[in-house]
Amino acid sequence: MSAFSILLTRGRWRQAVKDLRRGRDCYIRGQYSEASKHFASAIKHNTSNFTSHLCHALAEIALKQPKNAAADALKLSQLLPAWPKEDVVKEGWLKKESGHGIYKTRWFSLKACFLYYFKKDKVRPCACACACAIGLRLATPELRV
């Protein structure tokens, strides 16, 4: 790796940290739209940062954009595969309705405000839904960066 690419990587990392802090400050002030933009910028500068994705998901929940929040939550499970399975609020077998009115049994895991579901192997989640979007009411976790 050349010295130039190392400096470029450091610059992107620093910018991601700045954006993350700006986003946190906006989130605390209740400026969720601005917070979401800063978190998205942090993700752009460092796509593998777990915290940026989590903060962006929480900002999207505050903006009542559950599909965007669920997409970020699914990305969290790709970055850290054990995350949906650690410190869960509740987990167990539930029946999920498919598009044809047929119910399939799936393993679900409720983590923070995200409901992950797994197929038989329970290794990687198939999908994720924002709990508030499906009628579950949970306290929004505090944002700590």
LOZA-361724 format. One record per residue: residue number from 1; residue in three letters; x, y, z of N, C-alpha, C, O, CB in turn. Coordinates in steps of 0.001 Angstrom, whole numbers, always signed. Glycine has a CB too. Example, Ala and Ser with C-alpha at 12.3 -4.5 7.8 and 13.67 -1.06 7.14 Angstrom:
BEGIN
resi; resn; n.xx; n.yy; n.zz; ca.xx; ca.yy; ca.zz; c.xx; c.yy; c.zz; o.xx; o.yy; o.zz; cb.xx; cb.yy; cb.zz
1; ALA; +13190; -5690; +7800; +12300; -4500; +7800; +13200; -3300; +7800; +14236; -3319; +8465; +11308; -4473; +9046
2; SER; +12850; -2250; +7080; +13670; -1060; +7140; +12900; +30; +7870; +13409; +1138; +8039; +14084; -598; +5725
//
This chain:
BEGIN
resi; resn; n.xx; n.yy; n.zz; ca.xx; ca.yy; ca.zz; c.xx; c.yy; c.zz; o.xx; o.yy; o.zz; cb.xx; cb.yy; cb.zz
1; MET; +855; -1169; +0; +0; +0; +0; +902; +1234; +0; +1830; +1334; +803; -973; -3; +1229
2; SER; +628; +2152; -889; +1458; +3351; -1004; +1136; +4344; +112; +92; +4260; +759; +1258; +4014; -2378
3; ALA; +2053; +5281; +319; +1860; +6310; +1348; +625; +7152; +1025; -105; +7559; +1930; +3117; +7216; +1462
4; PHE; +391; +7413; -260; -764; +8204; -667; -2071; +7514; -301; -2994; +8151; +206; -719; +8471; -2163
5; SER; -2148; +6208; -558; -3386; +5488; -240; -3601; +5383; +1264; -4743; +5363; +1723; -3362; +4091; -859
6; ILE; -2510; +5313; +2043; -2642; +5289; +3504; -3191; +6624; +3986; -4081; +6657; +4836; -1275; +4983; +4184
7; LEU; -2665; +7736; +3448; -3167; +9061; +3822; -4628; +9234; +3415; -5421; +9809; +4160; -2310; +10158; +3176
8; LEU; -4976; +8735; +2237; -6350; +8816; +1765; -7282; +8044; +2698; -8364; +8522; +3040; -6458; +8277; +331
9; THR; -6858; +6855; +3104; -7653; +6037; +4011; -7817; +6731; +5359; -8910; +6728; +5927; -7007; +4660; +4197
10; ARG; -6737; +7328; +5878; -6813; +8062; +7137; -7757; +9246; +7019; -8533; +9521; +7934; -5428; +8535; +7565
11; GLY; -7691; +9945; +5896; -8563; +11094; +5674; -10024; +10688; +5639; -10876; +11380; +6198; -8193; +11795; +4382
12; ARG; -10318; +9582; +4993; -11707; +9083; +4932; -12183; +8660; +6313; -13331; +8908; +6684; -11821; +7893; +3948
13; TRP; -11306; +8028; +7067; -11658; +7591; +8413; -11944; +8800; +9294; -12930; +8814; +10031; -10531; +6733; +9023
14; ARG; -11084; +9816; +9221; -11301; +11034; +10022; -12611; +11716; +9651; -13350; +12179; +10520; -10133; +12016; +9835
15; GLN; -12890; +11773; +8355; -14141; +12393; +7909; -15344; +11599; +8420; -16355; +12177; +8820; -14180; +12490; +6366
16; ALA; -15227; +10288; +8403; -16322; +9443; +8913; -16568; +9721; +10395; -17717; +9798; +10830; -15998; +7940; +8700
17; VAL; -15500; +9870; +11164; -15634; +10168; +12596; -16290; +11528; +12801; -17159; +11675; +13661; -14257; +10133; +13290
18; LYS; -15879; +12528; +12014; -16485; +13871; +12107; -17975; +13806; +11790; -18796; +14389; +12497; -15779; +14861; +11143
19; ASP; -18313; +13093; +10723; -19731; +12969; +10340; -20533; +12240; +11408; -21678; +12598; +11683; -19862; +12233; +9001
20; LEU; -19941; +11231; +12001; -20607; +10477; +13056; -20889; +11378; +14263; -21974; +11321; +14840; -19748; +9266; +13476
21; ARG; -19928; +12195; +14637; -20118; +13115; +15769; -21162; +14187; +15447; -21998; +14522; +16286; -18782; +13783; +16145
22; ARG; -21105; +14715; +14233; -22110; +15713; +13823; -23508; +15097; +13845; -24468; +15714; +14308; -21790; +16266; +12405
23; GLY; -23601; +13882; +13340; -24883; +13182; +13346; -25395; +12966; +14755; -26580; +13157; +15026; -24760; +11850; +12635
24; ARG; -24508; +12568; +15654; -24891; +12366; +17055; -25434; +13665; +17653; -26465; +13662; +18327; -23685; +11858; +17881
25; ASP; -24734; +14774; +17402; -25171; +16065; +17941; -26546; +16454; +17393; -27402; +16933; +18137; -24142; +17160; +17606
26; CYS; -26753; +16245; +16094; -28065; +16550; +15490; -29152; +15652; +16078; -30263; +16110; +16348; -28010; +16377; +13948
27; TYR; -28833; +14385; +16274; -29802; +13439; +16830; -30226; +13870; +18232; -31409; +13847; +18570; -29211; +12012; +16864
28; ILE; -29258; +14258; +19029; -29548; +14691; +20403; -30440; +15928; +20404; -31301; +16066; +21273; -28240; +14982; +21168
29; ARG; -30244; +16831; +19439; -31072; +18039; +19339; -32436; +17762; +18708; -33277; +18658; +18638; -30345; +19101; +18528
30; GLY; -32662; +16533; +18251; -33940; +16188; +17633; -34006; +16511; +16154; -35086; +16486; +15564; -35044; +16894; +18336
31; GLN; -32872; +16813; +15548; -32799; +17106; +14113; -32474; +15800; +13376; -31357; +15597; +12901; -31714; +18220; +13807
32; TYR; -33471; +14931; +13295; -33249; +13580; +12790; -32896; +13532; +11306; -32118; +12678; +10882; -34468; +12750; +13034
33; SER; -33453; +14429; +10529; -33150; +14460; +9099; -31677; +14798; +8866; -30999; +14156; +8064; -34051; +15481; +8380
34; GLU; -31202; +15809; +9575; -29781; +16188; +9465; -28892; +15072; +10002; -27847; +14770; +9425; -29502; +17508; +10234
35; ALA; -29308; +14468; +11097; -28541; +13369; +11684; -28412; +12230; +10678; -27331; +11667; +10499; -29210; +12866; +12988
36; SER; -29519; +11898; +10028; -29509; +10820; +9036; -28530; +11124; +7902; -27821; +10234; +7434; -30921; +10604; +8468
37; LYS; -28494; +12372; +7468; -27561; +12772; +6391; -26113; +12612; +6836; -25275; +12116; +6082; -27816; +14238; +5964
38; HIS; -25824; +13034; +8065; -24443; +12901; +8559; -24055; +11436; +8724; -22934; +11048; +8393; -24278; +13639; +9899
39; PHE; -24973; +10626; +9232; -24665; +9204; +9384; -24474; +8530; +8019; -23614; +7663; +7863; -25783; +8499; +10171
40; ALA; -25281; +8935; +7037; -25124; +8384; +5680; -23768; +8777; +5106; -23126; +7982; +4420; -26264; +8878; +4749
41; SER; -23337; +9992; +5385; -22022; +10440; +4921; -20911; +9647; +5610; -19916; +9287; +4982; -21841; +11952; +5182
42; ALA; -21087; +9381; +6894; -20098; +8570; +7617; -20016; +7169; +7012; -18930; +6601; +6890; -20457; +8483; +9123
43; ILE; -21156; +6625; +6640; -21178; +5297; +6002; -20473; +5343; +4655; -19758; +4411; +4287; -22631; +4797; +5823
44; LYS; -20679; +6431; +3922; -20038; +6584; +2611; -18512; +6593; +2744; -17806; +6040; +1901; -20518; +7882; +1927
45; HIS; -18015; +7220; +3805; -16568; +7300; +4001; -15979; +6037; +4612; -14792; +5756; +4450; -16236; +8477; +4874
46; ASN; -16813; +5277; +5316; -16343; +4029; +5918; -17513; +3056; +5963; -18274; +3032; +6930; -15752; +4269; +7352
47; THR; -17651; +2261; +4918; -18822; +1384; +4767; -18862; +239; +5777; -19913; -374; +5967; -18847; +812; +3375
48; SER; -17749; -56; +6421; -17719; -1194; +7338; -17822; -773; +8806; -17540; -1578; +9694; -16447; -1988; +7126
49; ASN; -18217; +463; +9074; -18340; +935; +10448; -19710; +562; +11008; -20741; +1071; +10567; -18122; +2463; +10521
50; PHE; -19697; -322; +11971; -20912; -825; +12601; -21720; +301; +13239; -22938; +364; +13071; -20565; -1876; +13649
51; THR; -21051; +1186; +13966; -21718; +2263; +14692; -22451; +3209; +13752; -23557; +3652; +14060; -20709; +3038; +15520
52; SER; -21849; +3522; +12611; -22499; +4416; +11647; -23815; +3828; +11155; -24813; +4540; +11039; -21570; +4687; +10457
53; HIS; -23817; +2536; +10869; -25045; +1876; +10402; -26110; +1837; +11496; -27289; +2063; +11224; -24734; +448; +9927
54; LEU; -25702; +1553; +12722; -26650; +1503; +13829; -27266; +2882; +14079; -28478; +3005; +14253; -25958; +987; +15103
55; CYS; -26426; +3911; +14094; -26925; +5275; +14317; -27848; +5711; +13180; -28865; +6363; +13415; -25750; +6265; +14452
56; HIS; -27490; +5351; +11953; -28337; +5698; +10811; -29691; +5004; +10938; -30726; +5598; +10640; -27650; +5309; +9476
57; ALA; -29682; +3759; +11376; -30940; +3025; +11558; -31818; +3705; +12605; -33028; +3828; +12412; -30659; +1566; +11969
58; LEU; -31221; +4145; +13706; -31996; +4807; +14758; -32555; +6144; +14275; -33681; +6506; +14616; -31128; +5022; +16004
59; ALA; -31775; +6874; +13486; -32270; +8142; +12926; -33426; +7883; +11967; -34393; +8645; +11939; -31134; +8902; +12197
60; GLU; -33334; +6819; +11187; -34410; +6489; +10242; -35679; +6071; +10992; -36786; +6347; +10531; -33961; +5358; +9282
61; ILE; -35529; +5418; +12127; -36690; +5082; +12948; -37354; +6368; +13437; -38577; +6500; +13391; -36280; +4184; +14150
62; ALA; -36540; +7311; +13904; -37073; +8588; +14386; -37787; +9347; +13268; -38728; +10097; +13526; -35946; +9451; +14967
63; LEU; -37336; +9149; +12021; -37966; +9795; +10861; -39155; +8991; +10337; -39766; +9364; +9336; -36940; +9986; +9742
64; LYS; -39479; +7897; +11008; -40582; +7011; +10607; -40349; +6426; +9207; -41242; +6412; +8360; -41919; +7778; +10640
65; GLN; -39125; +5949; +8998; -38727; +5277; +7761; -38277; +3850; +8108; -37086; +3544; +8047; -37580; +6071; +7026
66; PRO; -39228; +2981; +8471; -38847; +1653; +8962; -38137; +770; +7934; -37309; -61; +8306; -40062; +944; +9445
67; LYS; -38447; +936; +6657; -37773; +101; +5644; -36295; +453; +5561; -35448; -433; +5441; -38438; +277; +4256
68; ASN; -35984; +1745; +5625; -34575; +2164; +5607; -33856; +1677; +6862; -32714; +1222; +6801; -34465; +3703; +5493
69; ALA; -34539; +1780; +7998; -33944; +1317; +9254; -33685; -187; +9204; -32637; -647; +9659; -34861; +1661; +10445
70; ALA; -34611; -947; +8665; -34450; -2402; +8570; -33302; -2765; +7637; -32585; -3734; +7886; -35751; -3057; +8081
71; ALA; -33120; -1994; +6564; -32003; -2251; +5647; -30673; -2049; +6369; -29738; -2830; +6189; -32088; -1325; +4406
72; ASP; -30593; -1006; +7182; -29376; -788; +7958; -29182; -1899; +8985; -28057; -2350; +9203; -29423; +576; +8656
73; ALA; -30250; -2336; +9608; -30155; -3400; +10603; -29692; -4707; +9976; -28948; -5469; +10593; -31499; -3601; +11293
74; LEU; -30128; -4963; +8760; -29668; -6169; +8061; -28176; -6042; +7740; -27437; -7025; +7811; -30492; -6401; +6755
75; LYS; -27743; -4849; +7393; -26318; -4604; +7141; -25514; -4841; +8421; -24397; -5356; +8368; -26091; -3156; +6617
76; LEU; -26083; -4464; +9571; -25411; -4714; +10849; -25127; -6198; +11036; -24058; -6584; +11511; -26261; -4191; +12014
77; SER; -26094; -7020; +10659; -25911; -8467; +10818; -24869; -9018; +9855; -24287; -10072; +10112; -27234; -9190; +10610
78; GLN; -24627; -8321; +8750; -23570; -8743; +7826; -22197; -8325; +8358; -21222; -9065; +8226; -23806; -8142; +6418
79; LEU; -22131; -7136; +8958; -20859; -6655; +9491; -20437; -7435; +10733; -19255; -7718; +10927; -20956; -5170; +9819
80; LEU; -21403; -7774; +11561; -21127; -8502; +12799; -22179; -9599; +12935; -23208; -9392; +13578; -21135; -7541; +14052
81; PRO; -21930; -10763; +12337; -22949; -11819; +12270; -23551; -12234; +13612; -24703; -12665; +13653; -22361; -13016; +11630
82; ALA; -22815; -12117; +14690; -23340; -12540; +15992; -24274; -11500; +16602; -24984; -11814; +17557; -22195; -12821; +16950
83; TRP; -24298; -10280; +16086; -25057; -9194; +16704; -26540; -9504; +16892; -27061; -9246; +17977; -24917; -7958; +15879
84; PRO; -27253; -10044; +15894; -28684; -10300; +16114; -28967; -11383; +17151; -30105; -11529; +17596; -29328; -10689; +14818
85; LYS; -27944; -12144; +17542; -28159; -13260; +18457; -27688; -12964; +19880; -27981; -13737; +20792; -27452; -14485; +17938
86; GLU; -26962; -11860; +20090; -26447; -11532; +21409; -27373; -10532; +22099; -27914; -9628; +21462; -25018; -10966; +21308
87; ASP; -27546; -10706; +23391; -28340; -9785; +24210; -29716; -9499; +23612; -30143; -8347; +23538; -27590; -8483; +24394
88; VAL; -30389; -10536; +23195; -31707; -10365; +22592; -32754; -10097; +23665; -32634; -10550; +24804; -32092; -11606; +21770
89; VAL; -33781; -9352; +23276; -34899; -9086; +24174; -35766; -10331; +24282; -36186; -10722; +25371; -35733; -7878; +23679
90; LYS; -36025; -10943; +23135; -36866; -12136; +23066; -36485; -12898; +21804; -36128; -12288; +20796; -38397; -11768; +23070
91; GLU; -36556; -14216; +21850; -36344; -15030; +20665; -37172; -16294; +20759; -37543; -16732; +21848; -34859; -15368; +20489
92; GLY; -37456; -16875; +19602; -38228; -18108; +19593; -38873; -18346; +18242; -38674; -17582; +17298; -39288; -18073; +20674
93; TRP; -39642; -19412; +18163; -40315; -19789; +16927; -41622; -19021; +16783; -42426; -18960; +17713; -40575; -21304; +16891
94; LEU; -41820; -18445; +15621; -43070; -17757; +15285; -43506; -18202; +13906; -42703; -18704; +13119; -42904; -16206; +15340
95; LYS; -44767; -18019; +13621; -45270; -18324; +12279; -45315; -17040; +11472; -45823; -16017; +11930; -46680; -18990; +12338
96; LYS; -44776; -17108; +10266; -44714; -15973; +9358; -45606; -16280; +8165; -45521; -17358; +7576; -43245; -15676; +8909
97; GLU; -46461; -15326; +7815; -47350; -15543; +6674; -46613; -15236; +5383; -46002; -14177; +5240; -48620; -14674; +6791
98; SER; -46677; -16175; +4442; -46075; -15937; +3128; -47092; -15211; +2250; -48213; -14952; +2688; -45618; -17282; +2460
99; GLY; -46720; -14888; +1047; -47586; -14145; +148; -48840; -14882; -281; -49770; -14258; -793; -46827; -13765; -1046
100; HIS; -48893; -16192; -86; -50026; -16994; -558; -50941; -17438; +574; -51736; -18360; +397; -49524; -18209; -1303
101; GLY; -50842; -16799; +1731; -51681; -17172; +2859; -51214; -18416; +3587; -51927; -18945; +4439; -53069; -17374; +2396
102; ILE; -50031; -18884; +3260; -49462; -20059; +3908; -48541; -19576; +5030; -47778; -18627; +4843; -48685; -20963; +2878
103; TYR; -48610; -20218; +6178; -47773; -19839; +7303; -46569; -20764; +7386; -46695; -21984; +7280; -48573; -19874; +8615
104; LYS; -45393; -20160; +7577; -44160; -20927; +7726; -43562; -20610; +9090; -43597; -19467; +9547; -43145; -20607; +6576
105; THR; -43017; -21630; +9730; -42395; -21435; +11030; -40977; -20932; +10829; -40200; -21510; +10068; -42403; -22744; +11856
106; ARG; -40649; -19843; +11523; -39320; -19247; +11435; -38819; -18918; +12839; -39605; -18683; +13757; -39341; -17974; +10544
107; TRP; -37514; -18906; +12982; -36893; -18492; +14232; -36742; -16977; +14193; -36156; -16429; +13261; -35510; -19199; +14450
108; PHE; -37275; -16304; +15211; -37207; -14846; +15291; -36350; -14438; +16479; -36273; -15131; +17493; -38622; -14233; +15406
109; SER; -35714; -13297; +16314; -34889; -12740; +17372; -35169; -11242; +17435; -35001; -10530; +16445; -33365; -13030; +17127
110; LEU; -35595; -10771; +18599; -35873; -9351; +18794; -34666; -8734; +19475; -34358; -9054; +20623; -37178; -9126; +19637
111; LYS; -33993; -7862; +18774; -32776; -7212; +19273; -32966; -5716; +19144; -33257; -5218; +18056; -31497; -7688; +18492
112; ALA; -32807; -4994; +20238; -33045; -3539; +20255; -34457; -3327; +19723; -35413; -3807; +20333; -31963; -2739; +19385
113; CYS; -34615; -2635; +18627; -35957; -2415; +18058; -36080; -3086; +16694; -36869; -2652; +15854; -36254; -900; +17932
114; PHE; -35306; -4139; +16473; -35317; -4847; +15196; -35694; -6309; +15403; -35199; -6973; +16314; -33945; -4741; +14504
115; LEU; -36573; -6792; +14545; -37007; -8176; +14595; -36364; -8903; +13413; -36732; -8678; +12260; -38577; -8289; +14560
116; TYR; -35403; -9773; +13710; -34720; -10556; +12683; -35417; -11895; +12567; -35915; -12433; +13555; -33208; -10741; +13014
117; TYR; -35454; -12438; +11342; -35933; -13815; +11245; -34960; -14649; +10440; -34317; -14183; +9500; -37331; -13866; +10611
118; PHE; -34880; -15905; +10851; -33899; -16843; +10320; -34619; -18048; +9739; -35743; -18361; +10130; -32896; -17280; +11415
119; LYS; -33965; -18719; +8806; -34476; -20010; +8333; -33926; -21089; +9248; -33457; -20776; +10343; -34077; -20281; +6836
120; LYS; -33969; -22322; +8845; -33656; -23451; +9716; -32261; -23396; +10337; -32091; -23807; +11485; -33795; -24717; +8947
121; ASP; -31266; -22903; +9612; -29901; -22952; +10129; -29633; -21966; +11269; -28695; -22170; +12040; -28941; -22686; +9014
122; LYS; -30425; -20916; +11392; -30291; -19891; +12432; -28915; -19236; +12446; -28482; -18724; +13478; -30569; -20496; +13786
123; VAL; -28227; -19249; +11311; -26894; -18663; +11250; -26966; -17206; +10812; -26464; -16321; +11505; -26000; -19461; +10295
124; ARG; -27582; -16959; +9681; -27708; -15598; +9163; -29176; -15240; +9026; -29985; -16058; +8587; -26986; -15451; +7805
125; PRO; -29516; -14016; +9402; -30920; -13632; +9252; -31316; -13504; +7788; -30538; -13027; +6960; -31187; -12321; +9974
126; CYS; -32532; -13934; +7480; -33066; -13810; +6116; -33544; -12387; +5861; -33405; -11848; +4763; -34223; -14809; +5888
127; ALA; -34104; -11803; +6895; -34670; -10462; +6746; -34757; -9818; +8117; -34513; -10443; +9149; -36071; -10507; +6065
128; CYS; -35110; -8563; +8083; -35240; -7807; +9308; -36395; -6835; +9143; -36619; -6304; +8055; -33922; -7067; +9658
129; ALA; -37113; -6607; +10206; -38196; -5620; +10196; -38020; -4722; +11408; -37550; -5146; +12464; -39609; -6309; +10203
130; CYS; -38401; -3502; +11228; -38383; -2554; +12336; -39600; -2851; +13203; -40727; -2861; +12708; -38384; -1060; +11829
131; ALA; -39384; -3091; +14479; -40476; -3512; +15367; -41622; -2507; +15398; -42786; -2901; +15477; -39948; -3720; +16776
132; CYS; -41309; -1217; +15338; -42381; -209; +15388; -43236; -245; +14129; -44396; +167; +14161; -41788; +1194; +15572
133; ALA; -42687; -730; +13026; -43434; -780; +11770; -44446; -1922; +11750; -45392; -1898; +10963; -42476; -922; +10600
134; ILE; -44253; -2918; +12606; -45176; -4054; +12616; -46055; -4055; +13859; -46691; -5058; +14183; -44402; -5361; +12532
135; GLY; -46084; -2922; +14549; -47014; -2776; +15657; -46445; -3035; +17031; -47170; -2907; +18018; -48134; -3666; +15452
136; LEU; -45182; -3392; +17140; -44570; -3565; +18456; -44114; -2213; +18965; -43564; -1412; +18209; -43381; -4564; +18400
137; ARG; -44336; -1960; +20219; -43893; -687; +20778; -42754; -953; +21743; -42897; -1692; +22717; -45060; +58; +21486
138; LEU; -41628; -337; +21452; -40451; -481; +22301; -39888; +900; +22578; -40087; +1829; +21794; -39380; -1398; +21638
139; ALA; -39200; +1031; +23669; -38507; +2287; +23942; -37345; +2401; +22976; -36611; +1435; +22769; -38016; +2364; +25422
140; THR; -37170; +3580; +22377; -36050; +3796; +21452; -34765; +3792; +22265; -34653; +4515; +23255; -36208; +5143; +20652
141; PRO; -33792; +2982; +21853; -32535; +2945; +22599; -31826; +4297; +22527; -31959; +5032; +21549; -31619; +1833; +22056
142; GLU; -31081; +4605; +23567; -30327; +5851; +23563; -29208; +5738; +22544; -28683; +4658; +22275; -29763; +6174; +24973
143; LEU; -28858; +6902; +21981; -27792; +6939; +20994; -26498; +7312; +21704; -26358; +8422; +22215; -28115; +7943; +19846
144; ARG; -25580; +6401; +21730; -24273; +6655; +22357; -23192; +6405; +21350; -23092; +5316; +20786; -24056; +5772; +23608
145; VAL; -22385; +7404; +21123; -21277; +7276; +20171; -20002; +7657; +20876; -18930; +7627; +20273; -21495; +8159; +18908
//
